[in-house]
């Protein structure tokens, strides 16, 4: 109890006499673009059915559906005198996430839409864009993650920055996966022998577990 009182007193003193930076400045509010939301076809109420290499059926579902929150995206720190004393220029942005679990309740995959920026010397030249990240922990394995530049909200994102954003995934276009045809597919390239395959029309369409084992979306 004494430690808690001392900590509260210390924090109070920092807030009262220790803050030398001025207030942060909100530059605006940027919602996720409608075209970015269209990159994720899930409503949160569906049951996804996958078929494995032995023709066994597996169902995935979302417990919570879409979860959204507002965050402050700092694009320029003007003053920083400590953890509690920071003055920054920021945009209020959104994060939207949806996750799916398998029949045992274990995590299968999640999709997250969020807003990022490419810095520039002048605030007016900062490029702002929405990014889609898809990550899987199916069966306790790591499959790499997919990162897709979903839309450019403000300015033009440079080619070098786009390559950095997309470095975890590869666009392979229309393809056949385990005897099923899919359009405009992205796949992970940083998961070793494992991989996720994704498109904007059906979401996650396949998991490559190893050279022999897989799950593929059953339509």
N, C-alpha and C positions, 0 to 999 in steps of 0.2 A: 504493500500500500504506500509506504514511504517513497519507493522508487517511482511509482506511478504519479505521485504528487509532484516529485521533483521534475519528472519528464514533462508533465503538464505545465509547470511553472516555466521551464526552459523554453518550451515551444511558445508559450504566451509572450515571453520576453522577446523571442525572435520576431514574432509577428508584430509586436508593438514598437520595438526600438531597433530591430536588426534589419529591417527591410529598407534597402536603398534604391531598388529598381522601381520604376513607375508601373502603372497598370498595362496589361497586355492590350493589343488592338485587334479587334475582329475585322478582317478584311471583307468578309461576306459569308454567305452560306451556300454550299454546293451539295445538292442532292445527287444520289446515284442516278445516272441517266437511264431513261426507259430502255434504250437499246442495250445497256449493260445488264439490266434485269432480265432481258430476253435471252441472255446467254445461259441462264439456269432455268430449265423447264419445269422444275418441281413446284408443287403446291404445298407439300408437307402432309397431305392426306393420303397419298398413294402408297401402294405396296409394290415394291420392285421385285421382280422374279428373275433369278439368274439360273442357268443350267451349267453344271460342271462337266468335266471330261468323262464322267461315268453316267451322264444323263440324270444325275440327282438334282432336285430342285431346291433352291435356297431363296428365302424371302428376306427382304430388307425393308425397314420402315423407319419413319421419323417419330420420335417421342414428343418433340416440342414444336415441330414445324419451323417456320421462319422466325428468327430472333433478330431484332434490329436495335441499334443504339446510336446515339450521336457522340462524336468525338471531336476534339480540337486538333486539327492538323497544323502544327507549327511549321511555317516556311522560313522564318527568320527570327533568330534570337537576338534581341537588342541589348539585353543586360542579364547577367546571371551572377548573383552574389551568394548562391547556396541553393539547396534542394527546394526550399520553400520560397525563394525570392528570385523569380524569373520573369522578365518582361519579353514578350514575343509578339510577332505578327502572325495571326493564324486565321484559318478558315474553319468554320463549323461544318463537318462532313458526316457521312453515315457509314456504318458497317452493317451488312446484312449477311446472316449465316444460317445454314441449314445442315443438319447432320443426320445420318442414318445408322441404325444398329442392326446386327444380325439376330437370328432367332434366340441365341444365348444371352443377348443383351450386350454383347461386345461391340466396340466401335467398328463400323464398316468404312465410312468415308464422310467427309464434310466438304461443303462448298462455301466459300466466303467471298463476298463482293466488298471492296473497299476503295477509297480514293487515295491516290498518291500524287507526287509532283516531281518534276525534274527542275532542279534549281537553276537560277540564272542570276547574273549580277544585279539586274533591276527587277523589282517585284512585279512590274507590269509584264515582264517577259517570261515569267515562270510558266511552264507547261503543266497542266493538271489533267489527270486521266484516271479512269476506273480500271481496276485490276481484278480478275477472277482467279482465285487460288483453289485448287482441288487437291485434297490430301486423303490418303487411305491408310488405315491400320488394320485392314481385314485379316482375320485369323492371326492377329498379333505380328504381322509382317510389315515391313516398310517397302513401299512401292515407288518412292520418289513423289514429287508433287508437280502438278500442272499449274503454270502461271500464264494467263492469257490477258493481253491488253484488250479490255472490253470496249472502251470508247475513249476518245480524246475530248475532254470537257472544255479546255481552255488552252490556246496556243497550239504549237506543233511539237510533238515529242521527237527528239532526234533519233536517227537510226542507231547510233551507239547505245542510247538508253533503251530503245526497244529491244535490242539484242540482249542487254543485261536483264531486262524484265522477262524475256522469253527463254532465258538460258536453261530453264529446267524442263522445257517441253518442246516437242517437235510437231509441226503441223504436217500430217501425212495425207490429208485430203480424203477422197472417197476410197474406201478399202474394204477388203473382205477379212473378217476376223472369225475364225472357228466356224466357217461355212455360213456366215451371215454377213450381209452387205450393210455398210454404214456410210453416211455422208459426212464430209468435212470433219475428219477425226483429228484430235490432238492426242499425243501419247507422251508419257514421262520418259526421260532419258537419263535420270540420275538414280534409278532404283536397282541397279545391277541387273540380275536376271529377271526381276519382277517389273511390272509396268501397269499403269492405269491407262485406259483409253476413254476419251470423252468427246462428245459433240454437243452443240447447242440445241439440238432437236430432242434428244433422248437422255442427255446427261451422261453419267458413267455407263458405258456400253460393254466393257469387258475388263477383267482383271487377269493378267498373266501372272500366275503364282510361281511357276517354274517352267522348264522346257516341256513338261508333260501336262501339268495341272493348270486349269483355268476355270473362270466363271465367265459366261457370256450372257448378255441380256436376252431374256425370252420375251418375244413380243406377243 
